Amino acid sequence: MKFSDITKVAKRFRYAVIVTDAGNNQWCHTGAAAYKLEGLPNLTADDFLNIIGIAEAKKCKWYLGDRQDEAGLFKIDRLGEQELTGDMAGVSILYNGHKLMPFYLAEGVVWLDVDLLVPVLNGKTEYLRFFLRNQNGRRTIAVKDGLVLIAVIGEFPLDQGLYEHVKLMWQQCQIQGVEVESHEDSDDDAD
């Protein structure tokens, strides 16, 4: 992942908690997502702000912290983790200043803020996979590059307003109707 993409997310929320996991890897928690920091010396949250150029006078506007991952949030594999076999929905909507994309699940959808996916999608990855996790009653998406955990992104909660917007969009699509071209009677069949 590009460090600059991670810093954009941190700056958006003015939130930087540096979390060190059991393997001594460091993560930048931005409030809504956490990204693995690679290729850097061990940092404190204050070091992080210095690197990204936040002036001393503006640091008081940030939520900062340094923590150990005692809950095991950044364990590579977690009990009950479920791989998402479907891809991202491929459609996004704007809602309350967030660009949201759904991930389809057997039991519904998980909505993610697309901006939180940017560090993951812009990175040099070999094989991205997404896993559903539950943490303290809240769903998150664990993003792995192959077998290596690189990010944990919290879901955007489905509230009544978002539900009503999606429902209205669906109703409008139904009103318009969609003509689907049938290929059953086509003379172009190879058989």
N, C-alpha and C positions, 0 to 999 in steps of 0.2 A: 504494500500500500504506500501511496505517496504521503509523506509527512504533511505536505501542504494541504492535501484534502482533509486530513484529520484535523489540522488546525482551523480550517474553515468551519467545520462542525463545532469545534470547541468555542470559536469566536461567536458563532451564531447564538449559542446558549449562555456564553460567558460562564462556562463551567469546566473545570479541569481538576479531576481527582486522579492522581497517579496511584495505581493499585499494583502491588507486587504480588505475584502468585507464588505457589509452593516451589516452582522450578526457577525462581528468581527472574522470570520474565516480567516486564512492566507493560501496563496497559493504561491508556488514557481514557478515563470515563468522562463522557461529555454530558451526562444527565439522562440522555435518551439512548445512548449507545456507548460501547467501549471497544477500542481498537488496540490491537497488539502493537507496541512500539518496537521497532527493530532497527539495528544499526546505530543505536545511540547509547551513550554511557548511562548508568543509572541516574535517574532524575528525581527531583522533588517537584511538586506542583509549581513552586516559585521558579525553579530552573526552567520548567516548561514555558512559563509566561515570559521569562527573559529571552528564551530562544525565539519565540514567535513575535517578539518586539512590543510587548505590552508595557507601556510606561508605568513607572512606580506609582504615580498618582492615580492611575486607572485600575490598578490591581484590586482596590477595595470594592470595585463593582463586580468582581468575579466571585464565584463560589469555588474555593480551593480546598484541597485536602490531600493527604498522603495516607495510604492504608495498606494493610496486608489483606490478601484474599482468604480470610478465615472461613468463609461460607463455601468455598470451592466453586465460586461462580465461573472461574476460568479453567476448570478441569476440562481436558479434551473430551472425555466421554462422561456422561452423567446418567444415572439411573433414570429410566423413564423417558429418555430422549427419543424422539421419533423423527426419522428422516423424512423430509418433504419430497415426495416423489414427483410431484407436479412442479412445473416451472412457475416463475412469476406470471401473473395473469396477462401481462402484455398490454394492459390498459391502465391509465392513471387518471385521477381526478384532482381538482383543486378544492380544498375544503379548509376554511378558516386559516388561510395563509400557508397551508401545507399541501405539497404535492404528494398524494397518497397512491400506493399501488397495493392491490390485494394479492396474497398468496392463497391459493385454494387448498382447503383441507377437507378430509372426509366429514368433519363436523363443522364446516363453515369456512370462514376466511380469517386470515390474520392481515390486518392493514399495516403497512410500513410506510414511513416517511421516506420518499425517494432520495432526498438529500442525505439521509443517513446511510444509504447504500453506495453513494458515490465513492468513498474511499475504497470500498471493496471492489466495485466494478471497474474502477480505473487502475487498479493495481495489476502487477504482473503475476497472474495466478495461473496455475496449471489446470486445476480441476475444482471448480467451486461447487460446494454442496451446502444445502441449508437444512437445519434441524430445528424442530420445535422443542422448546424447553419450557417448563413451568417453574417459576421462582416466586415463592411467597404468594401464590394465587394469581400471578401475572405471567402472561405468555411472552416469551422472547424467542428470537431466531438466533441460533448459533450458526455462524458462517465458518466453514472449513475449506481450506485449500488442500485438497487431498485428505490427509488425516490430521492436519494441523489446524487448530482453532485460531482464527485470525480476528474475529469480531463477534460481539454479542449485541444484538439490536432489539430494543424493546418495541412491542407492538403499539400502534396508535389505537387507543381504545375506541371501539365501536359504540358511539353514543346515539341517542335518539335523533339528533340533528343529522349526523352522517347517514344513518339508516334511512331517514326520510328523503335525503338528497338522492341516494342511490335508488331508492324505490321510485321516486319521481322520474329519474332518468330512464329506468327500465320501462315505466308506463308510457313515456313519450316514445321510446323505441318501438313499443308494441303498437301504438297508434299509427306510427309511420309505416310499420310493416316492413318486412324484408322479403324480397323475391329471391328464392334459391334456385339456381339453374340445375336442372336434373341432367345427369350424365348417363342415366340408365338406357335411354333410347338412342344414344349417340352412335353414328356410323363409324366413329373414330376408334371404337374399341379394338384392342389388339387381338382379341380372340376371334 
